[in-house]
Each structure stands twice: as C-alpha cells, then as structure tokens.
Amino acid sequence: MPDIATLLLVATADLPRETARSAAGETTDLLEIGAHDVIAPLASIKAQADLLSRRLRQRDIPKEDILETLAAISSRSSALADRLRIALEAHRTGRSAFVVHVTRTDLAAIIHTLLNQFAPSERARITVSGHEDALEGHWDGERIAQVLRDLIENAFKYSAPDSPVRIDILANDEVEITVRDYGIGLSPDELDNLFTPSYRSSRVSAIAGTGLGLYASRVVVEAHGGRIWAESGGIDRGSAFHVVLPR
C-alpha cells in the first residue's frame, strides 16, 4: 500500500474488531480536504439553481422538474454540511485521521441515490452498465459516494458540456467501478502525479480546483483495502478512473 499521511481507522459494525492502517510520508490538512469537498459541489449546486431560475423566468419547466431539482439541491446541501462539520471537528481536535465507518452496504443503492443528486441535464449524460441488482459489501456508503461523486464531477469538468460519461460496474469477490469520460485526457506525467496532494496540471490551471480531490479519494479507497488508478489514451483522448473495492 502506498504511504498515506493519515491514520486510517476502519470501524466495522458487522465485525466487532477495529483495524488501524497507519503510514507516514505525505502530509495534507483535513480541513483543506473538507474545503475541497465543499467547493467543487457548491459550483454544481449553484449551476442547478441558476438553471432552475432561468427556466422559471422563461416558464419552461414543469412542476415535477422544479420539485426534483429542489430536492437534489436540498440533499446535496445537507451532505456538504455534514462533510464540512466532520472536517472541522477533526481539525479542531487535532486528529490526523480520516475515519471510515464500514457497514453492510448496497453499492447499487449508493449509485442510484448519488445519480439522483445531479441535475436532470447532468444525469442525461451518464450511462450505467454492468450491474443493476443489489450489490452488497462492507463499505462506508457516504465515503464511497463521495469518491464516485468527485470522479463524476471531474468527468463533467474536464469534458465538453454534452459529452457522455460512462459508469461500468464489474462484480465478483471484488467490485470494480470505472468512470470513463471522453474529455481532455491525461499525459503520462499527469497519470504519475494525479493522486498526490495538491497536484494540478498546468493544462487545467484556468479551471477551478484544489488538487485535493483525487488524493482524498485515494485515502478513502485505500482505507477500505481497495485500489484506485487512472488510464488514458493521451491528450484529448479521454480518461478512465478505476476503483476496486473488496467486499
């Protein structure tokens, strides 16, 4: 397992013991990660609210769409408040810990709930394939949803506005989730550095970001005993991000 700059504490409800995974080397501030977790999704929430406002002014929106968008905004706002509260508590108490609470969880339900938090126009870009039934394992559902949300939002951010995003799911003793886009792609140097703290390619300097999202995702996935990596055919040839989780 690569070095991680935190104590990773896995508290499993179905299994009485607690497993601590510790390492040293890289350092980053949990409050910074918490800020990242809020800044990027807030932009999406604002975009949803702005689109809703425009459509209301144009009287071009059915009541069902209004209620759906408002429900998505409310759900995401609550989740963001919870994540920022957790980061602030960790910062205030001086803990160098990224805690995952692992229970028996249905990954298919996590993905379904997550996709419903995106605006209808965003959901229309996403295709999910590979597994439609219940898919159970021992995971922290909120943290895994956070990882997948960040990967999907990155796919939106670094692709053309109407380009598709694919989510492929393979399941056996492990579960592999792949988020694939057809956007700006990645160079070999970018692939080597993506998951390090605060890394941002010079090619995306004009796009808002903290460089902490993929690092935080790596911490969460490895806290579960899993793996995360990226592949790309090169510049302007899209990217695929793979997350493998033991069940």
Secondary structure, DSSP 8 states (H G I E B T S, - for coil): ----SSEEEEEESSSS-EEEEE--S----HHHHHHHHHHHHHHHHHHHHHHHHHHHHTT---HHHHHHHHHHHHHHHHHHHHHHHHHHHHHHHT--EEEEEEEEEEHHHHHHHHHTTS-HHHHTTEEEES--S--EEEE-HHHHHHHHHHHHHHHHHTS-TT--EEEEEEESSEEEEEEEE-SS---HHHHHHTTSTT---GGGTTS---S-HHHHHHHHHHHTT-EEEEEESSTTS-EEEEEEEE-
